[in-house]
């Protein structure tokens, strides 16, 4: 079929042509937005799941929903060993700029920008004013507000003031944080404290985070009350019906269709993971000569799609690992695809647990594995164990 009209979109964080199987999550967020707009108490939200299940896509969809309600929005992607002070300052600047033109009291907006300027000035990397000059904040810097140098105090004051500006307009502010598990531990604590203060005051500002499955334990280790502070929403692979819709709806809009047996084969190959559904769907469309797509088309396309995933999705991650880390992951893969005990991995390697813990800790830091619970580890990428078992030793 015509590759120019191929509707499928396998990409990092790229919205698929049909966002199937996520109606429940979208509906829940609609309720959250409405409750906050009416001054009702509501918790911040954390999306968790493996890579490739569509967390970033949902995060972006949530942001679009907030923008449609004329909220101020900002988004950051956390990075290991990088303070969130500057990224959050930039995100809030963007959020306030979205709502400022409608504010009846420009002085209120300028007051907040002065506080934001003071907040950014406490960033050690902004010693020469680079962070402030890049944002173009030309109001006088505030004194005695969000400038203590203690991130917990400063962030609480900054978010409180931002919520106040939004409340003047009867709207809210939504701050989106992707890869939230990579926020440094002290900054996680500060963020939780700020969200706690906002929840007590019903401030119209919500944090929506997305991260790997162990993100709840990261937050819980920071503040004990984080279990009650956030609403945790696990994002998993699609069921069969939703997977079929993700393939069929875009194809039918292009005047094409799939045999039921072809859908059977595609579900078996992609296993319901949204990224895989798009990857296999795209290649299958390209190799099919006519509609409807048949099982024979899938049989030709599946090895090609698997090869592309082996290079771009799995291989790129494998290449980031050192020889010792690859050895550790191979041992995990040989024990199966479910979470495995760390002691059993060491036993598979014929070594003491203490001698392999550096490789394990480094893999966790790189986001290739995670601790699903105490003493257990698993891959952050679905089917990664299967990929490793096909690689030469």
Buried (B, 14 or more C-beta within 10 A) or exposed (E): BEEEEBBBBBEEBBBBBBBBBBEEBEEEBEEBBEBBBEEEEBBBBBBBBBBBBBBBBBBBBBBEBBEEBBBBBBBBBBEEEBBBBBBBBBBBBBBBBBBBEEBEEEEBBBBBBBBBBBBBBBBEEBEEEEBBEEBEBEBEBBEEBBBBEEBBBBBBBBBBBBBBBBBBBEBBBBBBBBBBBBBBEEBBBBBBBBBBBBBEEEBBBBBBBBBBBBBBBBBBEBBEBBEEBBBBBEBBBBEEEBBBBBBBBBBBEBEBEBBEEBBBBBBEBBBBBBBBBBBBBBBBBBBBEEBBBBBBBBBBBBEBBBEBBBEEBBBEBBEEBEEBBBBBBBBBBBBEBEBBEBEBBBBBBEBEBEEBEEBBEBBBEBBBBBBBEEEBBBBBBBBBBBBBEEBEE
